[in-house]
Amino acid sequence: MEKSKLLIIASGVGLLLFTAGCEKLQSRDHMNKGVQAYKGLHYADAVKHFQQAVQLDPGNSNAQLYLATSYMTQWVPGVDSSDNKKNHDMAQQEFQKILSKDPSNSTALASLAFMAYSSAASGTPEQKAAAFEEAKKWNLRRIEVNPKEAEAYYYIGVIDWNTAYPPIQTARVEEGMHPNDPPPLKDPKARQQLRAKYQDTVNDGLENIQKALALDKENEDAMTYMNLLLRVKAHLEDSPDAAKADIAQAEDWSNKSIDMKRVKASRPAKKEAI
């Protein structure tokens, strides 16, 4: 009798293991079909396969990542439609699920940072500011996970420039400054108010771009933003001489960026890996 019970239990365990094994194989099959659909730009079909892959094997982290990425790929920043919002929300939801299991997942963190940054391309000034803050938060998370993540430092610098440049440009227009008029801002009061509000932002941007360049010395885009941030800084200076010094540095970084583009363009194209 006891022997019979043991055989029944063993059979049940075996069946469970067999079923789990089959589900994992089916999950991989849907994963492969989803990848093919994704590569073929059939993102809606890809989503269906990746959903099945995750449902069959919740531990299939690659399928979960592909599912989130498929939603993100279909999302178009600035387009106001229910389908577009769904793709945005589902992408965020799936990336968050990945982070709940693996808080240091670099792809999920980078994707959420990208989505927040892209959201700042449209909306009211308040919405743009909130999107930039969200993007900065995710890039700071990326740096916590990997202090050598050059791209994260770069994007923080870009966000800082996007935060400080518009109000300073508005001040130039309000003061009647022509495009060729050199900095700093003419009105001492406006200059003082803007410096109090944005000097730390500009300095933070410069520091982060410097860190990005320390890790990626050939990043010509970072060189360009070093140039742009120094030009913003020049408008907040109290004296024309200090502003001239900033502009001289800005010109130097602009030339470095142009030179680096030429260097990269002159290099032979790399063969794609097989």
Secondary structure, 3 states (H helix, E strand, C coil): CHHHHHHHHHHHHHHHHHHHHHHHHHHHHHHHHHHHHHHCCCHHHHHHHHHHHHHHCCCCHHHHHHHHHHHHHHCCCCCCCHHHHHHHHHHHHHHHHHHHHCCCCHHHHHHHHHHHHHHCCCCCHHHHHHHHHHHHHHHHHHHHHCCCCHHHHHHHHHHHHHHHHHHHHHHHHHCCCCCCCCCCCCCHHHHHHHHHHHHHHHHHHHHHHHHHHHHCCCCHHHHHHHHHHHHHHHHCCCCHHHHHHHHHHHHHHHHHHHHHHHHHHHCCCCCCCC
